[in-house]
Amino acid sequence: MTERGKDTAGVIAPPPLIFLGGLLAGLALDAAWPVWSLPGEARLPAAVSLVGLGVAVAAGAIGWFVRAGTPVEPYKPTSALVVTGLYRWSRNPIYLAVAAVYLGITAYFGGFWTVAMLAPVLTVLYFGVIAREERYLEAKFGVEYRHYKASVRRWL
């Protein structure tokens, strides 16, 4: 299914590691060159809200993969196209959820640089994971995936 003939999307790295790399780089930059951060009283409520939302969305989205009997990891072969549950509104609810967790951690610990690192993280995620997944799913599921892709937004 990929250029090497393997039945995987050929993603460059597990998505959580991409987010973690950006988070750690941002935290290091915030420690070395602090610019600004949220006021202390806003940190905990923002962090709890965003992390809680992210964990709930991720759990729900992963549950639909489990029900379909297909691996959630994008570096493993996909056996079913998941188009129900949260996937009726977003083609990437797990990545949205991880981004919410990232922002929650940023709200609590980070500042400007950690927030700024989300842009390169999402760029790497798009080109190194999402675009590859979409090519793979289109090659594997054909018209069914093209119809799904045309009817459901990538993000929200």
N, C-alpha and C positions, 0 to 999 in steps of 0.2 A: 504494500500500500504506500510505502514511502519510496524515495528514490533508491534506497538500498533493498527494496523488496520485502522489508519486515512489516508485519501487521501492527504498526504503532504510528503515532503522529510524529515521532521524531523531535519531541520538544527538547530545548537546550538544557533545561534543568527543572527539577520539581518546583512548581510555582511558590510553595511556601519558602523555599530557599531564596528565591528571587526577592520576595518581600523582606525576608530576614536580612539579606545583604544590604538592601536599601536602608532598612531601619538602623542597622549597626553603623553604616557609613554616616547617616544623618545624625545619630547620637554622638558619634565621634567628632563630627564637625561642630555640633552644638556645644560640646565640651571645650573644644579648642578655640572656636570663634563665636561665642554667643551673640545673637542679634536681638532676639526677643523670644518670649514664651508666654503662654497663657497665665493670667493671674492665678495665684495659688488657690483661691476659693472656687475657681471654675474647673480646675484640673480633674478632681475626683468625679464629680457628676458627669462631665463630658466623657471621661475615660470609661466609666461604668456603663453609660448609655451606649456608646459606640461598640465596646467590646461585647456587651450583652446582645446587642442587635446582630453583630457579626457572627457570634457563636450560634445564636438561634437560627439565622438564615443558613449558615453552613450545615448545621445539623439537619435541618429540613431538606436541603438540597442533596446532601449525601444520602439521606434516607430514600430518595427517589432512585438513586443509582443502585442501592442495595435491593430495593423492590424489583428493579429491572434485571438484577443479576449480572450487572456489568461493573467492571472495576472503575473506581473514581479516579485513580491515578492516570494522568494523561500519557504516561510512558508505557502503559500496558495495553494490550489489544482490547478494543471496544467490541462488545458482543451485542449491544442493543442501543438504539437511539432513544434517549430520555427526553420526552416532550411534554410530560405532565407535571403537575404540582407547580413549583416555582418556575419550572422551565417553560411554562406557558407565557410568562411575562419577560423573562430574561434568558438568553442563551448562556450566560455566565454568572449565575447567582453565587457560586462558590467564590469566584474571584472578587465579586462585589463584597461578599462577606469578609474575605481576608483583608480587603482594602479598608473596611470599617474597623476591623480589629487593629490594623496598622495605625489608622488615625486615632483610635482610642489610646493605644500605647503612646503615640506621639503627644496626645493631649496631656497625658500624665507626666511623661518623662522628657519629652522633646520640646523643641522650639522651631525656629524658622527653618533650619537646615533639614531637620527630619521631615517636616512637611514638604519642603522643596524636593526632597529625594523621591517623593511619590511619583512625580512626573517621569523621571527616568525609569523607575520601577515599572510603571504602566507601559512605557514604550518598549522595554525589554519583554514584558509579559505579552504584549500584542505581537511583536515580530517573532519572538522566540518560542511562544507557546500557542496563543490563540490562532494566529494565521495558519500555523502548521496543523493545529487540530481541525480547523475548518477545511483545509485541503484534504486531510485524511478522511474526515467524515463524509465529505462530498464524494470522494473516490469510493468509499466503502458502502455508503447508503444511497448514492445517486439522487434520483428525483425526490425521494422521501426527505432527504436532508435539504435539498434546494428549496423545497416547498416550506419546510420548517424555517429555514434561514430567511426566506422572504416574508414570513408571517410573524416572526418574533424578533424583537430588537436584541442587539448584542448585549446592551447593558440594562436599561430600564425602559 
